């Protein structure tokens, strides 16, 4: 068994798609328009665990306290943090504290804490 996807009911699908494409490097696998709104699937490649973003009017939106999504960075962690800051996101400082790898956190457009680590 493997995890197929995680769904988030988002406030603004375009802002969320931009965040995950720009910072996490995810690619849009599918975008579906339905009567109720829009659904977007993002993943690093087809067949991998996906994030499903849904923007439907009148549906309760995601809230996440005590949850952190973590992405492994393939490249320069400092440069990614600078990119996040230049894009207007509020980031933490880079944290280097054992036993966790070097990382920083940023909040996505819906308030989900996302960690980027090396």
C-alpha positions as CSV (number, residue, x, y, z in Angstrom):
1,X,0.0,0.0,0.0
2,X,1.2,3.5,-0.7
3,X,-0.2,7.0,0.0
4,X,-1.9,8.2,-3.2
5,X,-2.6,11.9,-2.4
6,X,-3.4,14.4,0.3
7,X,-6.3,16.8,-0.3
8,X,-6.4,20.4,0.9
9,X,-9.6,22.5,0.5
10,X,-7.9,25.9,-0.3
11,X,-9.1,29.5,-0.4
12,X,-7.3,30.5,-3.6
13,X,-6.3,27.7,-5.8
14,X,-4.0,29.8,-8.0
15,X,-2.0,31.1,-5.0
16,X,-1.6,27.6,-3.7
17,X,-0.6,26.2,-7.1
18,X,2.0,29.0,-7.4
19,X,3.4,28.3,-4.0
20,X,3.9,24.6,-4.5
21,X,5.2,25.0,-8.1
22,X,7.6,27.8,-7.3
23,X,9.0,26.7,-3.9
24,X,8.5,22.9,-3.8
25,X,9.1,22.4,-7.5
26,X,5.9,20.3,-7.9
27,X,4.3,20.0,-11.4
28,X,0.7,20.2,-12.3
29,X,-0.4,16.7,-13.2
30,X,-4.0,17.5,-13.8
31,X,-6.4,20.5,-13.5
32,X,-10.1,19.8,-13.5
33,X,-12.9,22.3,-13.8
34,X,-16.3,21.1,-12.3
35,X,-19.5,22.9,-11.6
36,X,-18.5,23.4,-7.9
37,X,-15.1,24.8,-8.7
38,X,-11.6,23.6,-9.5
39,X,-9.4,20.6,-8.6
40,X,-5.6,20.5,-9.2
41,X,-3.2,17.6,-8.7
42,X,0.5,18.4,-8.1
43,X,3.4,16.0,-7.8
44,X,7.1,15.9,-8.4
45,X,6.5,13.3,-11.1
46,X,3.7,11.1,-12.3
47,X,3.1,8.1,-10.0
48,X,4.5,9.9,-6.9
49,X,2.4,10.9,-3.9
50,X,0.3,13.9,-5.0
51,X,-1.2,17.0,-3.4
52,X,-4.8,17.6,-4.4
53,X,-5.9,21.2,-4.1
54,X,-9.6,21.9,-4.3
55,X,-11.3,25.3,-4.4
56,X,-15.1,24.9,-4.0
57,X,-17.3,27.7,-2.8
58,X,-19.2,27.1,0.5
59,X,-16.9,24.2,1.6
60,X,-14.9,24.4,4.8
61,X,-11.3,25.4,4.1
62,X,-8.2,23.7,5.4
63,X,-6.8,24.6,8.9
64,X,-3.7,22.9,10.2
65,X,-2.3,23.3,13.6
66,X,0.5,20.9,14.7
67,X,1.0,19.7,11.1
68,X,4.2,20.2,9.0
69,X,4.7,19.1,5.4
70,X,8.4,18.5,4.7
71,X,10.1,18.6,1.3
72,X,13.7,17.4,0.7
73,X,15.6,20.1,-1.2
74,X,17.8,19.1,-4.1
75,X,20.0,22.1,-4.4
76,X,20.9,25.2,-2.4
77,X,18.8,25.6,0.7
78,X,19.9,29.2,1.3
79,X,19.0,30.2,-2.3
80,X,15.5,28.6,-1.9
81,X,15.0,30.6,1.3
82,X,16.0,33.8,-0.4
83,X,13.6,33.0,-3.2
84,X,10.8,32.5,-0.7
85,X,11.6,35.8,0.9
86,X,11.7,37.6,-2.4
87,X,8.3,36.1,-3.3
88,X,6.8,37.7,-0.2
89,X,6.6,34.6,2.1
90,X,7.4,34.8,5.8
91,X,10.2,32.3,6.5
92,X,12.0,31.1,9.6
93,X,15.7,31.4,9.9
94,X,17.7,28.4,8.7
95,X,17.8,26.0,11.6
96,X,20.7,23.6,12.1
97,X,19.9,21.5,15.1
98,X,20.5,17.8,15.5
99,X,18.9,15.3,15.0
100,X,16.9,17.1,12.2
101,X,18.7,18.1,9.0
102,X,19.4,21.8,8.2
103,X,16.0,23.4,7.4
104,X,13.7,26.4,7.3
105,X,9.9,26.7,7.4
106,X,7.4,28.9,5.5
107,X,3.7,29.1,5.7
108,X,1.7,28.4,2.5
109,X,-1.2,30.6,1.4
110,X,-3.6,28.6,3.6
111,X,-1.5,28.7,6.8
112,X,0.0,25.2,6.4
113,X,3.6,25.1,7.7
114,X,5.9,23.7,5.1
115,X,9.5,22.7,5.9
116,X,12.3,22.6,3.4
117,X,15.4,20.6,4.4
118,X,18.7,19.2,3.1
